[in-house]
């Protein structure tokens, strides 16, 4: 249960390693893109069991067509 030893006080945000087209702002809590490809983002730490996580789409562009994919492992 080593993962439970991680501090829950560490805020969940995006990891500094991300796709080439991603820009992180607001303390790595907001991710945006300006192109279609290479847009993967990861969290900075594991998401704990029963932890509530919220994703908010702040803006929609008519320049891109596709979907948002969210994967948890």
Buried (B, 14 or more C-beta within 10 A) or exposed (E): EEEEEEEEEEEBBBEEEBBEBBEBEEEBEEBEBEEEEEBEBEEEBEEEEEEEEEEEEEEEEEEEEEEEEEEEE
